[in-house]
Amino acid sequence: MILVFGKNGQLAKELAVLEGVTCVGREVADLSNPDACSTLIRALTPAAVINAAAYTAVDKAEDEEELATLINGTAPGAMAAVCAELAIPFIHVSTDYVFAGTGEAAWAPADPVAPQNAYGRSKLAGEVAVQKAAGAFAILRTSWVVSAHGNNFVKTMLRLGNERKKLRIVSDQIGAPTSARAIAVACLTIVDALIARTNKSGVYHFQSTPYTSWADFARMIFAEAGLSCEVEDIQSSLYPTPATRPLNSRLDCTTLKNIFGISRPDWHADVRDILKDLEVYP
């Protein structure tokens, strides 16, 4: 059995439908209580653990950094420590927000980290704690997660595209939408390798291809959904938010391909699948 922390999030929803996976929500183990997470792992002794739960309110984290760090930093560290003790592989999902978000080159796993907001700092704290536990682990950084579940850019654009004739969307933030379904499958591939004692612990990147902007992503959604909403490109400086967003969210996924054979999926195809799940197509 693979134990997944998280039940209602986008990734957890996709993991839940895969064979051999048991997802638990905060009613069973709340990440704001790291000891409860450790206790559950000891009680169940699963074959592997995936942490798909997180504090993800990026702007709110600016005012709640202590809570964000408890959930995103202390809790995964506690999970990883118990997993290391019991020789259980541990997968932790992280984010491109641990980087400075500058330049145009794709970030490699070994590049220097320099988070620019509270959320990024809290996720980096989790990465450091997981590595410190020194068990069999994989930290999987990803970006712009989308699915047919929960709140995400695809669903927001569908709603706003039906309500408005024109939207102003930032065009200077470059990255790639990555489907939660693809991330879930990648997690299980990594789990299988770590269970086999392949000594492939490390930090990896997983992101779809090709790189794009939020504005062009929105255009694709509107085109596929048959919405006539016009997109006006704007700079991030014209859309200020409490938390600084990275302009460069490009991730270099070469190591993941070389070590696990996991290729970058085309996000256009994955978004079309999401739209099918949402019954957008006639």
C-alpha positions in Angstrom: 0.0 0.0 0.0 1.2 3.5 -0.9 0.1 6.1 1.7 -0.7 9.5 0.3 -1.0 12.6 2.5 -3.7 14.6 0.9 -7.3 13.8 -0.2 -9.0 16.8 -1.7 -6.2 18.5 -3.6 -5.6 18.2 -7.4 -2.7 15.7 -7.1 -4.3 13.6 -4.4 -7.5 13.3 -6.4 -5.5 11.9 -9.3 -3.4 9.6 -7.1 -6.6 8.2 -5.4 -7.8 6.5 -8.6 -4.5 4.6 -9.1 -4.1 1.0 -7.9 -2.6 0.4 -4.5 -3.0 4.0 -3.2 -4.6 5.1 0.0 -5.2 8.8 0.4 -5.8 10.4 3.8 -7.1 13.9 4.5 -6.7 16.3 7.4 -9.4 14.5 9.4 -7.0 11.6 9.7 -3.7 13.4 9.8 -3.6 17.2 9.7 -0.2 18.5 8.5 -0.4 21.3 11.1 0.1 18.5 13.6 3.3 16.8 12.3 3.3 14.2 15.1 0.0 12.9 13.9 1.5 12.3 10.5 4.5 10.4 12.0 2.2 8.3 14.1 0.0 7.3 11.1 3.1 6.2 9.1 4.3 4.1 12.1 0.8 2.5 12.4 0.3 1.7 8.8 3.9 0.9 7.7 3.1 1.4 4.0 5.4 0.4 1.2 5.9 4.1 0.3 4.7 7.5 1.3 3.8 10.4 -1.0 3.2 13.8 0.4 0.7 15.5 -1.9 -0.7 17.9 0.7 0.5 21.4 1.2 -0.4 25.0 2.2 -0.9 26.5 -1.3 -2.5 29.9 -0.6 0.5 31.8 -2.0 -0.7 35.3 -1.2 -2.2 34.4 2.2 1.1 32.9 3.2 2.6 36.4 3.3 0.6 36.9 6.5 0.7 33.2 7.7 4.3 32.2 7.0 4.6 30.4 10.4 1.6 28.2 9.6 2.7 27.7 6.0 6.2 26.6 7.2 4.6 24.2 9.7 2.6 22.5 7.0 5.1 22.8 4.1 8.3 22.5 6.1 8.0 20.8 9.5 5.4 18.2 8.6 7.2 16.7 5.5 10.4 16.7 7.6 8.6 14.6 10.3 7.2 12.3 7.7 10.6 11.9 6.0 12.3 11.2 9.4 10.0 8.3 10.2 10.2 6.9 6.7 14.0 7.0 6.9 13.9 5.2 10.2 11.5 2.5 8.8 13.3 2.2 5.4 10.2 3.5 3.6 10.7 5.5 0.4 9.3 9.0 0.6 8.1 11.3 -2.3 7.7 15.0 -1.6 6.1 17.3 -4.2 7.6 20.8 -4.3 7.6 23.8 -6.6 9.6 26.1 -8.9 8.9 28.9 -6.3 12.1 27.8 -4.5 14.0 29.6 -7.2 14.5 33.3 -7.7 12.4 33.2 -10.9 14.8 35.4 -12.8 16.5 35.0 -16.2 15.4 32.8 -19.1 17.3 29.6 -18.6 15.5 26.6 -17.4 16.2 25.8 -13.7 18.1 22.6 -13.1 17.7 20.6 -9.8 21.1 21.6 -8.6 20.8 25.3 -9.3 21.0 27.7 -6.3 17.6 28.3 -4.6 16.4 31.8 -3.6 12.7 31.9 -2.9 11.1 35.3 -3.3 8.0 34.8 -1.2 6.8 33.2 2.0 5.2 30.2 0.2 8.5 29.5 -1.6 10.4 29.8 1.7 8.0 27.3 3.4 8.4 24.8 0.5 12.2 25.1 0.6 12.1 24.4 4.4 10.3 21.1 3.5 12.9 20.2 0.9 15.8 20.8 3.4 14.1 18.8 6.1 13.4 15.9 3.7 17.0 15.7 2.6 18.2 16.0 6.1 16.3 12.8 7.1 18.7 11.0 4.7 16.3 8.2 3.8 15.3 7.0 0.4 13.5 10.0 -1.0 12.6 12.0 -4.1 11.7 15.7 -4.2 9.7 16.4 -7.3 9.4 20.1 -8.2 6.7 21.0 -10.6 4.7 24.1 -11.8 1.3 25.5 -12.8 -0.7 22.4 -11.7 -4.0 22.0 -13.5 -6.7 19.3 -13.5 -10.5 18.9 -13.6 -10.5 19.1 -9.8 -10.4 22.0 -7.3 -9.4 25.5 -8.2 -6.9 26.1 -11.0 -6.2 28.3 -14.0 -8.2 26.2 -16.5 -11.4 26.3 -14.4 -10.9 30.0 -13.6 -10.5 30.9 -17.3 -13.5 28.8 -18.3 -15.6 30.7 -15.8 -14.3 34.2 -16.6 -14.3 33.5 -20.4 -18.0 32.8 -20.2 -18.6 36.0 -18.1 -16.4 38.6 -19.9 -15.5 39.7 -23.4 -12.0 40.6 -22.6 -9.4 39.7 -20.0 -6.0 41.2 -19.1 -3.5 38.4 -18.4 0.2 38.5 -17.6 2.4 37.5 -20.4 5.9 38.0 -18.9 5.7 34.9 -16.5 7.0 31.9 -18.5 6.6 28.3 -17.5 4.3 25.4 -18.4 1.0 24.0 -17.1 1.5 20.5 -15.8 -1.5 18.2 -15.3 -2.0 16.6 -11.9 -2.7 13.3 -13.6 0.7 13.3 -15.2 2.4 14.2 -11.9 0.5 11.3 -10.2 1.8 8.8 -12.8 5.3 10.2 -12.5 5.2 9.8 -8.7 4.3 6.1 -8.9 7.1 5.5 -11.4 9.5 7.0 -9.0 8.0 5.1 -6.1 8.5 1.8 -7.9 12.1 2.6 -8.5 12.8 3.6 -4.9 11.0 0.5 -3.6 13.3 -1.6 -5.7 16.2 0.0 -3.8 17.7 1.6 -6.9 19.5 4.3 -5.0 18.0 7.0 -7.1 17.2 9.5 -4.2 17.5 13.1 -5.1 15.8 16.3 -6.3 14.0 16.1 -9.7 11.9 18.4 -11.9 8.7 17.5 -13.8 7.0 20.0 -16.1 5.1 19.7 -19.3 6.3 21.1 -22.7 6.5 23.5 -24.4 7.1 26.6 -22.3 4.4 29.3 -22.5 3.0 32.3 -20.8 -0.2 32.6 -18.8 -1.7 34.8 -21.5 -1.0 32.3 -24.3 -2.2 29.5 -22.0 -5.5 31.3 -21.6 -5.8 31.8 -25.4 -5.5 28.0 -25.9 -8.2 27.4 -23.3 -10.6 29.8 -24.9 -9.9 28.5 -28.4 -10.5 24.9 -27.4 -13.6 25.8 -25.4 -15.1 27.9 -28.2 -15.1 31.1 -26.2 -14.7 34.4 -27.9 -13.1 36.1 -24.9 -10.2 38.4 -26.0 -6.8 38.3 -24.1 -4.8 41.4 -23.6 -1.2 40.8 -22.7 0.0 42.8 -19.6 3.2 42.9 -17.6 3.2 41.5 -14.0 3.9 45.0 -12.7 0.4 45.9 -13.8 -1.1 43.1 -11.8 0.4 43.4 -8.3 -0.1 40.7 -5.8 0.9 40.4 -2.1 3.4 37.6 -3.0 6.0 38.1 -5.7 5.5 35.6 -8.6 8.5 34.2 -10.5 8.9 35.5 -14.1 10.9 32.4 -15.0 9.3 29.1 -14.1 11.0 27.1 -16.7 12.3 23.7 -15.3 15.0 21.5 -16.7 13.6 18.0 -16.5 16.6 16.2 -18.1 17.6 14.4 -14.9 14.1 12.9 -14.4 14.2 11.6 -18.0 17.7 10.1 -17.6 17.2 8.5 -14.2 13.5 7.3 -14.4 12.7 7.5 -18.1 9.9 9.9 -17.5 9.4 12.3 -20.5 7.8 15.7 -20.5 4.2 15.4 -21.7 2.6 17.9 -24.1 0.4 20.2 -22.0 -1.9 20.9 -25.0 -3.0 17.2 -25.0 -3.3 17.1 -21.2 -5.5 20.3 -21.2 -7.7 18.8 -23.9 -8.2 15.8 -21.6 -9.1 18.1 -18.7 -11.6 19.9 -20.9 -13.1 16.5 -21.8 -13.4 15.6 -18.1 -15.1 18.9 -17.5 -17.5 18.2 -20.4 -16.5 21.4 -22.2 -16.6 19.8 -25.7 -20.0 19.3 -27.3 
